[in-house]
Amino acid sequence: MKRSMLMQLRIERARNRLHVLAEKYGEFQHPAVIKQSMILDELINQYNRAGEQIKKPIV
């Protein structure tokens, strides 16, 4: 499986977990929800950085 597809899968799982936690705690201010949101943010940032590296031309 391609690396980008694996990252997309990890992002989707993290996003689903965020929704589950938000529903469980009924708010977005709960520490567990905030922590999961930060995990999701980092995964998205990693995915975007990897995409930028691919687009840069080799000099």
PyMOL commands that set and color helices and strands:
alter all, ss='L'
color gray80, all
select helices_A, chain A and resi 3-25+31-55
alter helices_A, ss='H'
color red, helices_A
deselect
rebuild
show_as cartoon
